Amino acid sequence: MAESMKGLKRSHRCTEVSSENIGETVTLMGWVQKRRNLGSLIFVDLRDRSGLIQLYFEEETIGEEGFKKAGSLRAEFVIAVTGTVEKRSGAVNENLATGDIEVKVESIRILSESETPPFPIDADITVKDELRLKYRFLDLRRPNIQKNLMMRSKVATLTRQFLANEGFLEIETPMLTRSTPEGARDYLVPSRVHPGSFYALPQSPQLFKQLLMCSGYDRYFQLARCFRDEDLRADRQPEFTQVDMELSFVDVDDVIDVNERLLAYLFKLCLNVEVTLPIQRMTWQDAMDYYGSDKPDLRFDMKIQDVSKLVKDCGFGVFSGAIKDGGMVRGLCAKGLGDVSSKKMKHIEKTAKDYGAKGLAYIQLKSDGTVKCPFSKFMSEEELQSLIQAMGGETGDLLVFAADKFKVVCDVLGALRLKFAEELNLLDKSDYRFVWITEFPLLEWSEEENRYTAMHHPFTMPMEEDLDMIDTEPGKVRAKAYDIVLNGTEIGGGSVRIHQNDIQEKMFECLGISKEQAQEKFGFLLEAFKYGVPPHAGLAYGLDRLVMLMTKEDSIRDVIAFPKVKDASCLLTDAPNTVDDKQLEELCLEIEIPEKE
């Protein structure tokens, strides 16, 4: 039966006790990790969020009743003990912070009993995600998950401290706002007071933080909850947290400067990792040309090489034909992968096709000196050797080529570059490689909508030197936008905002947004801009992604207390779920679910 803790007060967490406390009486509370009954002695490992400490029970010290209680303990019982700290009598456990001490228990209370959990509360066990998330309250007890969430808390606290010291004000923006369908799908909230009308949960605080700049708040930040109804990935959730900021009277360099110092501050205090400043910058065009991605992983050096000029007149029609059609031929040299098996080569070809390639041309320079090249019969020996030489190919290397339009070539070779890095074990999670990607295209063409769309959002400032192309060659206009990338993952992005009316009108025109539509969607922001708007810029980090990389996890679910699964449902609470008819009536809603085919 559970006992009260009346009259007891915890003196320490488990690992707050050390050899300096030997001889002192302490009161500890936590969960039973393990019990070992040796007859005359009972040992118990006690766990709380700080870690483990060893307790031991002797009948002559604790009495018959207390010894009996100790003998009844099972994993996950919640107990309170009072006892004396002693030097450990047995071998020191070097793996524990408290490995050189133990507590001789003088009294025990069982505060709560536990059924046998569906999986052990242990950092090293493998449990199916579905089971972990169904019993997330137990999964959250595991030391590795607790360590992750404590790291998240530390990052949030230090971020607040740093930005406050830099003159930023923490200001909350609304969670219930209006839908502005320009980007991902909104989560909608029906209004009871305004039947037939809906709020939207914010995809970001973008418009409100720009309004705060109009209102003279100069430097704003917020740890903002955001919501996007989009398909999930390992680094994506329907609800997430942004470290959001906006600054007035600044340009690109000012925003980059304060954020570089913030990152250096966080990594030094959280991980004792020195971030070398300034962080490398790379234009979007260079990132795509050399790495096939606007979020390049720079932990390894495997650049894409353009061989279009070399092969434009060769006998291999796949190469020459792609170039005649306005495309290109580019390749990768994977050092040390020349001896991959035929089966593995088929997997590599499948990856290329998954990313849009019609096939994959390759040359295997095997370690025994032989060469395997399925297209060699279409090229002269001289052409083939020139191609190998241009790629820097040596014995033991694998050369792969993509021949197509720019986007397909980048997608294919960018994906293969990462696949090869995994094969060669080049991705060290302890190596933190940052890079700023700058000068993004302002616009991208949407085949689906048959119009230009904003690569970031409609309020992104074009680079001044490209303004004269906005009417004639809008696709070539670069934006004053910047992303911060860490180990191949975009952890944050932002831009300088448009504050001049004529440029904003031109931007809307390029996007096919009429004055009436602009007024309907963004009228409140445009109205504010009539009353004196300062030049301003901002940036937002994905806090979840940042902490995921800092804790060396593969999924943001391991750094979020209560995450959703792939279909955006919560296995713990069974959300989303149906609601009472009465609630629907109050909201003037009728549900009609289409029949599944």
Buried (B, 14 or more C-beta within 10 A) or exposed (E): EEBEBEEBEBBBBBBBBEEEBEEEEBBBBBBBBBBEEEEEBBBBBBBBBBBBBBBBBBBEBBBEEBBEBBEEBEBBBBBBBBBBBBEBEEEEBEEBBBBBBBBBBBBBBBBEBBEEEEBBBBEEEEBEBEBBBBBBEBBBBBBEBBBBBEBBEBBBEBBBEBBEEBEBEEBEBEBEBBBBEBBBBBBEBBBEEEEEEBBBBBBBBBBBBBBBBBEEBBBBBBBBBBBBBBEBEBBBBBBBBBBBBBBBEBEBEEBBEBBBBBBBBBBEBBBEBEBEEEBEBBBBBBBBBBBBBBBBBBBBEBBBBBBBEBBBEBEBEBBBEBBEEEBBBBBBBBBBBBBBEEEEBEEBBEBBEEBBBEEBBBBBBBEEEEBBBEBBEBBEEEBBEBBBEBBEBEEBBBBBBBBBEEEBBBBBBBBBBBBBBEBBEBBEEEEBBBBBBBBBBBBEEEEEEEEBBBBBBBBBBBBEEBBEBBEEEBEEBBBBBBBBBBBBBBBBBBBBBBBEEEBBBBBBBBBEBEEEEBEEBBEEBBEBBEEEBBBBBBBBBBBBBBBBBBBEBEBBBBBBEBBBBEEBBBBBEEEEEEEEEEEBEEBEBEEEEEEEE
